[in-house]
Amino acid sequence: MKCASLISVLFAVSVLNTKAAPLVATFDGAWSITEIGHEYKNPDGSVTLSGVRHFRATVKNGILHAESGVRGVAGWFELNGTISTNGMADLRANGLTGNPVYTPGHAPPSTPVEYEVTAHFDKLRATGKSMIHVPRGRTPPVRTFTFVKDNVDDLCRQLAGELIAQGRIADSEQVLGLLKRKEYNDFLPGHTEDAALATIPQTAYDQKWQERFSQIHDQLAVVGREYSTLVKKDPRTDDENKRLSVLESDLATAQQALQQLYQEIAVAGSPKLVRDLQDSGQTLMQNLPGIEPGAVVIETIVLKDKYRVILTTPDVQVPGEYPISRDALREKAFEFRDAIDGHRPEPEIKSLGNELYQILLGPIAKNIESYQAKTLVWSLDDVLRYVPMAALYDGDHYLTEKYANVVINLASLINLKDKPSSGWTGLGLGVSKAHPEWPALPYVKEELNGIIRDEETGGTNGILPGRIMLDEAFSEKNFRDALLGQLYRVVHIASHFKFDTDGNCNDSFLLLGNGKLTKLTIAQIAMVPNFFAGLELLTLSACRTAVGDQASRLQDNQGVEVESLGVLAQRKGASAVIASLWEVADDSTSKLMQNFYRFHASETATSKAEALRQAQLELLKNADGKYSHPFYWAPFVMIGNWQ
């Protein structure tokens, strides 16, 4: 038997022996941790190999939490404790051993470990040397720890803002893409910063181009629309050809710096960076006409001292800005959200919605109108991920009355051009019964029967042919087995889905129906390759997202958990996701969801996004007004491929 003292161990980082002090927020934020285990000779003569583990920690009000791996699986590790005013930290680690070759004594995988850690922090870093306590006469294994404060997010947003101010749109697109990749990686267990963050380009733009771009800025959407129409005309008159030359010159000016950047990066030997750039703004410009000619992309950037926005049409990118601090914008966003969630009077909601409209869309509103857009495709940053864009108010109408609204993220580009199949088959899963801390959802059965026509159980009313698994039948095994066959194009889940506001994917989970509190965590989904392979739509209905509470408002990375769900689902194979931004009403949701599938199945349906808009309007404009309040129709968002 291996020496037990090498499994249940005590780590002590070499620091000054200082008494504990009160907790403070000095060290709050995200930290990157590197633990290095040095090679060690075990008592039996075998050797424990050296190894390195990278993971992340979050500190809030002086309380540190770090987690790596999937909870309950070999290699999982957790670190919790407090940091006092003088930087002294008393931490406790729990975990399960992984590969025996890196474990002192070569303990088998999944052997529990528990130990204490003491460390000393300053504002930006902490270092120390650990000693494993072993019987007297033996040389203990040595490990070194490094804690580094993560300030990359703020730096990326600041750099993106400066690049936009200089007219360097492509550079800003790359920075924002890298930031979104980093946020996704941070959310999943054991992931660290993306190495590409060290490769942000710093090319300079031609001064003449900047001057010309500034002159034509306000007319760019009109120029793009006119060019798109005129270039398709055949034959053209001489005057039209002259006008086309002028338009082409202006658009070439707007694209000159982008193309120059691509060439310089490629020549420098970084074709991957060129591909990353093309997969953002430039790719969308090229592909939007084939996806939906009436769609425009709105990329938002929340800086510390101002709000930035980039409007992308098939022909041009138009930057804009609004002078508002990040803290002030967060306050307005949460006030708007709380007003809707709290069923406040509609005049108050419209007033707050108009304030946000002027901030978020005001700088580019005229360009959107002149382009005659039909679908707004949002790439959201920070707290804006919590905002129901459909409920913004322009002074006369809610946004959903004029536009379909979609959210895209880092993973959306993978399958954005995929065309939907001609006929959908659906898998409906739901939990209608109450569980501890989770209320019953009595309308779930009616919702699923109205959407899925399960002919095996005698169903006749559903819109989509398929299968229903309700309550006890909704188990992890049945769910996985059904997905494995890839027989369904739609998976509709009517159950609670809880997001952890601290970004812990082990505590973010889908409630299953076959036990007291059985659940499927995001961490577990992340471990399964192609979990949602073949799905054109994953709908999370009746979800309880648990976002927007007081704790989440203190976070630096607002809304990361909302976007990360969409990224994960798409990377695991789903083309699109419908999710809710707050705990929704069971009865109105049942109606909205049935209307959504009914509109999508109709002969006049144009896209999933338009079907969702029509379903929202059905509640908004209902004759009796029972569900006209934004609380009932605004929380649902379409993420990913909206076709």
N, C-alpha and C positions, 0 to 999 in steps of 0.2 A: 504494500500500500504506500502511495506517495505521502510525503510528509504533510500533514494537515496544516501546519503553520505556514506552508508556502501557498495555501489556497485562501484561508482566511487571514489576511495580512493587514498590516498597519503601515500606511504611507505617511512619512513625515517630511515635508519640504523644509530644508534648512533655512530658517528665518530667525529674526530676533525674537526673544521671548518677551512678548508684550501682552499686557492684560487687555481683555476685550473692551470695546467701546461701543457707544450707541450706533444704531444703523443710520445711514444717510443715503441720499441718492447720487452722491458724487461719482460712483462707479457704474451707474445705470447705463444700459445699452447692450449692444451685441459684442461678444468677445470670441476670438478664435483661439483654440487651445491645441497645442502640439505636445504630445506625450511621447518621449523616446525611451524605450526599454533597451538597456545594453545587454550584450551577450553575457550569459551566466552559466557557470558550471554547476550542475546539480550534484547532490551528495552521492548519487549512484554513478557518477561519472559522465552522464549524458549532458548535452549542452542545450540550453534554452537560447534560441536565436534572438538576435536583436530585432526590434521592430519599431515602427512609428505609427501613431494613431493621431488623426486630425479630427477634431469635432468642435462644435460651437456651444457657447453658453449665452444665456440671457440673464442680465441683472436688472431687477426692478425693485426699487425701494431698498436697495442693499441686499436683496435676497437673490442668490445665484442658483440657476438651474441649467444643467447641461445634460444632453442625452445623445447617444450614438447607437445606431443599429435599431432593430425591431424588438420591441419589448417582448420578453419571453423566448426569444430565439438566441442561440449561441452567439456570443460576441457582443451582446447588448451591454450597454454601460450607462450609468446615470450618476450625476454628481449634484448634490444639493447642499446649501448652507448659507451662511450670512457673512457679510463683509462689514466691518465696523469702520468708524471714522478714521482711525489710524491705518487702515488698510489691512489689518489682520483678519484672516478668514478661517473659520472653523467649518470644514466641509465634511460631508459623509458620502462615500461612494458605494453603490450597489451595482452588481452586474452578474453576468454569466460568462465563464471562460469560453474562448473561441478555439482557434487552431492550437492543439497541444504543443506544437513546436515553439510557440511564442509564450507559453505559460510556464512559470517556475514549477518544477516538479513534474512537468508534462501531464498535468491534470486533464481528464477527459473533457470534451466540450460540454457546455451547459452546467458546469460545476459552479454553484453560487459563490460569489466573492463579496466581501463587505469590509470596508476599511475607512479610516479617517484621513483627511488631508488638511494640513494647515498651510496657508500661503500668505504672502504679503503683497498687496496691490498698491500701485500708484495710479495716476489717472489714465495712463495709456498702456501699462504692461505690468506683468509680474513674472518672476522667474524663481526657480528653486530646484533643489536636489532632494530626491526622495530616498528613503532607506526602508527596505522591507525587514521587519523584525524576524530574525531566525534564531534558533538555539545558539547558545554561547559556543564559540570556537569555529563557527561557520562564517564564511564571507557572504554578506547579504547582496542580493542583486541591486543594481542602481538604476534609477530612472530620473530623467530630468523633465521638468514641466516649463512650458512657456505660455503665458496668457498675453494676447495682444488685442487692444481695443480696436473695433472695426468702425472706421469712419468713411468707408468707401462709398456708401449710398449717397451721403450728402455731397461728397466730392464729385460723384458722377452727375448728379442733378445740377450742381453748380457749373460744371464744365459744359453740360448740354445747353444750359441757358446762355453761357458766354458764346458758344459756337453758333447758336441760333441768332444771337445779336449781331454776329459777324457775317451772317448769311451762309454759314457753313452747314447746310441742312443735312448733307450726307454724313458728315462727321457726327452731328448730334444724333442722327438715327442709329449709328453704330453704338454710341455710348449708351443710349437708352436700351438698345437691344441687349447689350452686355449686362446692364443693370437688371433687366427682367430675368435674364438667365441666372444671375447671381441670387436674386430673390427666390427663384424656384429651387435652386440648389440648396440654399440655406434652409428652406422649409422641410426638405426631406432628410431622413436620418443619416447622419454621418457625412453629409456633403459639406464641402468647403467652397471657398471662393473660386470662381472660374479663372483659370490661368490667363485667358484672353484679356482680362481686365488690364493686364500690363502692356497691352499692345494698342492702346487708343491712339489713332493717328493724329499728327499735329501739322498737317500740310497747310500752306497758306493759300489764300484765294486771291485771284487777280483783282487789283483795285478798280479797274474799269468795269469789270463784271459787277462788283458790289454797287457801284454807282448806278449802273443801268438797272440792276435788280431793284434798287430802292425806288427808282422812278416809276417802274411798272408794277410795283407790288400790289396796289389796290385794284388793278385791272387784270391780274393774272388768271383768275377763274374765268372771267369773260373771254380773255384771249384763248384760253384752253378750249372752252366750249365752242367758240367760233371756229377755231382751227379744226376741231374734231368734226364739225359739220361740213366745213368747206372742203376738207381734204377728201371726203367721200363722194363729193359731187363730180359727176362726169357726164357731159363735158362741162368745162368752166370757160367763162369769158376771159378776155385779156385783163379786165379790171379785177376780176376775182383771182386770177393768177398773181397779179401784182400784190393784192391784199394778202394772199396766202404766203407770199415771200416775206412780207413784213411780219406776219404772225409766226412763221417758222424762225425768223431771226430772233424775235423776242423769246420764244420758247428755247431756242438754242442757247441764248444768253443765260436763261434760268438753269439750264442743264450743264453748262460748260464746266462749272466747278465740280459737279458730281462725276462727270466722265474723266476729268483730269485726275481726280482722287483715285478712281478705280485703276487707271493706268499706272499711276505712280506706285500704288501698293503692289500691283501685280509685278511690275519691274523690280521692285524691292524684294521679291521672292515670297510674298504672302498671299497666294491665291485664295486661301481659306478666308482671309479677311474680306477679300473682294466678294466672295460668295455670301458672307454674312451681310454685307452692305446691300447686295442685290436682293437678299431675302427679306429686307425690310421695306423702306419707302420705295426704292426703285422697282422692286418686284411687284409691289401693289399697284404702282402706276401702270405697269405693263399689263397686268392681269385683270385689273378691275373691269375693263370693257367686256372681257369674256366671261367674267363672273356675274356682274350686274352693271350695266352702263350707268344706272342712276345712283350708284353707291359712291360715297366719298369716305375717306379715312380721317379721323380726328385723333391725333396723338397728343396727349396731355402730359405736361411736365410741371410738377409742383416744386418750386424752388423755395429757398428760405425767405427770400424777399420779394418774389414775384411769381406769377403764373404764366407759363409759356404754353403755346399750342401750335401744332403744325397741321394744316389741312392738306390732304393729298387727293388730287383728282387724277384721272388717267393721263393728264398731260403736264401737270405742274404741281409743285408743293408751295404752299403759302404759309409763312410763319406769322404769329401774332402774340400779343402779350397783354397782361392786365396787372396793374400795380397793387398787389395784395400779398401780404406775408403768408407763409405756410400756416402759422398758428391761426391767423384770422380766417383763412379759407377752411381749415379744419373745423373751426367753431361754427361757421355758416353751414358747412356740410352736415354736421351732426344736428344742428338746430332744425334744418330742413327734414332730415330723416326722422328725428324725434317728433316733429309736428305731424308727419304722416302716420308714424307708428302709434302716436297717441290720439289719433282720430280728432285732431284739432279742426276747427271750422275751415272750410275750403278757402275763404278769402285770405286767411292767414297763410295757408299753404301756398296759394298762388303768389302771394307777395314774396315769400321766402324763395319760392321756385323761380320767380322773375329775377331776384337778386343774383342767384346762382347762374341763371341763363345769361345775364349780362356779363358775368365774369368769364364763364367757360366758353360761351359761343359768341358773345358780343364782338370780340376782335376779328372773327372770321364770318360773321352772320351774313354780311352782304355777299361774300364770295359763295357761300352755300346757296343762298337764294338765287343768285345769278346763274349758278351752275344747274339749278333746278333739280337738286338732289332728291332722291326718294328714300334712300337708306343711309343712316349715319352709322359708320363702323368705328367704334371707340377703342382706342388703346389707352387704358386708364392707369394713372399713377397715384400712389399714396392713398389718401382718404377718399378720393373720387371713386374708388372701387366700391365703396359703400353707398354711393348715391344712385337712386333710381332715375336714370337719365330720362326715361319715358315721362316722368312727372315734372320735368322742368317746364317753366311757363314763360312764353314769349310776350305776354301782355294781352293776348287774345285766345291762345290755344295752348293746351298741353302739347309737349313735343310729340307724343305718340299719335296725336291727331293729324300731324303733318308728315311724320317720318317713322319708318321702322328703325329700331335701334338694336345694334349688335355690339358685343364686346369681343375683341380678339386679343391674343397674347402670343407669347413666344412660340408656342406649339401650333398655333393656328395655320401657319404658312405651309405646314406639312401637307395638309389635305384641303386647302382652301378652294382649289380648282376642281375638286372631285364633284361630279354631277350625281344628283340623287337617283336612286333606283326608281323604276316606274311604279312599283307596288311595295308597300311596307308590310312586314310581319312584326308582331310585337310580343314582348315578354313583359307581363305586368306583375309586379311584386309589391306587397303592401303589408303594413301593420295597422290593424284597426283597434286592437285591444290596448288597454292601459298597461304600462310598465312602471316600475319604481322611478319617480321623478319625471316621467313622461306621460302626458295625458293620452286618453283614447282618441282615436280619429274615426268617428262613426261614419263619415261619408266616404271613407276609402273604398269600401266594398262597392258602393254605387259608382264611384269614380272609375275603378278598374273595369267593372262590368260595362260601363258606358264607352270605354275606350277599346278594350280587348274582347274579341269574340272568341271565347274558348269553346270550340265545338265539342271537345271531349267531355265537357261538363254540361253540355246542353245550352251554351250561351248563344243568343241570337241577335242581341242588340248592339254589340260592340262595333266600332268603326274598323279596327284592324283585326285580321285573323291572327290567332296566336294562342298563348297559354297564360294562365293566371296562377300565381302562388301567393296565398294569403295566410298571414299569421303563422301557425306552426309549420306550414309548408315552405315558408320563406326562411330557409336555413342557409348557412354558408355553403354547405355541400351541394344542395339543390341549385343554388344560384350559380356556383362555378360549373356544375355539370351542364346546366342549360346554356351558359355562355360558350362552353367548350365546343359545342356542336356548331356554333356560328349559324344557327338557323334563323336568327332574328335580326332585323335591321333597326329595331327600336327597343330599348329597355326603359320602361316607365316604372319608377320606384316611388310609391306613396308611403313614405315613412319619415321618421325624424332623422336629420343629418346634423350632427353637432360639429361645429368648427371650434377648435381651441384658439382663443384669442391671443395666446402667447406663441402661436406658430408651432405647437408640438403635434406632429402628425400621428404619434401614438395615442394622443388624447382627442384626435379628430376622427369621428367614426360614424358609420351608418348603423342605425338600430335594426337588428334582425327580429324575426317574430317567433323563434322557436325556443325561447327560454326567458328567464327572469330579466336578464340584461345582457343578452348575447349581442355582439357587435362585430362589425368588420371595419378595421381601422384603415386610414389612408396609408399607414406604414405597411400594412399587410398587402394592400392593393399594389403598392409600389414594388413589392418583391416578386410579383407574378408577371412574367413577360406577356405582353399583348392581352392583358386581362379583358379589354373591351374590343378585341379584334372584330372587324366587320360591322361595327355599329355605326349607323348614320346619325343616331340621336340617343343620348342618355338624358332622361328627364328625371330630376329629383324634385318630386312634388311633396307638399306638406312638410317641408324641411324646417327644422328649428336650427338656425345657424349660430345662434348665441354670439353674434357680433354686435358691436356698437355699444357695449356696456362701458362703464367708467374706466375700467382697466384698459380696454383697448384704445381709449382716447389718449393714453399716455405713451403709447408705443411710437417708436421712430418709424417703423415700416408699416404704415396703415394699410389694411386690406390685403396683405400678402397672402393670407390663407384662402381668401375668396378666389383670387386669380390662380393660385397654385392648384386648386381642385380642377379647374378647367385645363390647366397645362398637363396635369397628371393624367386625366381622363383621355385627353387627345393623344398624348404620347403612348398611352396603353391601347390605342386603336379607335377611340370614338371620334367621329368627325365633328360633332357638336354636342353641347351640353345646355340644358335649361335648368337653372337653379334659382333659389329665392334669396333675397337679401335680408329677410327677417322672418320670424315665426308667422306663418300665414294662417288665414281663417279656413277651416276645413271645408265648409259648405261652398263658399265662393270659389275656392281653388278647384273643387270638383267640377263646377260649371265652366270655369275658365279653361281647364285642361281638356274637357270634352269638346268645347268650342274650338280649341286650337287644332285638335286632330280632325274635327269636322271641316274646318276651313281649309286645312292642308289637303284633305282628300277631295275637295271640291274641284270642279273643272276650271274654275277661275283662279285657283291658287297659283301664286308666282314664286313663293319661297317660304321657308320655315319662319323667317323673320316677319314677313308680311302676315302669315297666318297667326303668329303670336300678337301682332299689332291689332288685327281684326278681332281676336279673342278679347284683348284688352278693351277695345272700343265697345264690344258687346256689353261689357259690364259698365263701362263709363256712361254709355248713352242709353242704358236700360230704362224703359219707360217709367217703372216704379221708383227708380233712383236708389234701390236698396243697396247696390254695390257700386255706386258711382264714385264714392270716395276713393282717392288713390291708394289707401291702405289695402284695398282688395285686389287691384289690378296692377299696381306699379312695381311690386317687389320682384317679379319674374324677369330674368335676363337670359338672353340667348348668347352663348359663348361659342365661338368657332365658326364652322362652315354654315352659313345661314341660307344656302340655296334650297 
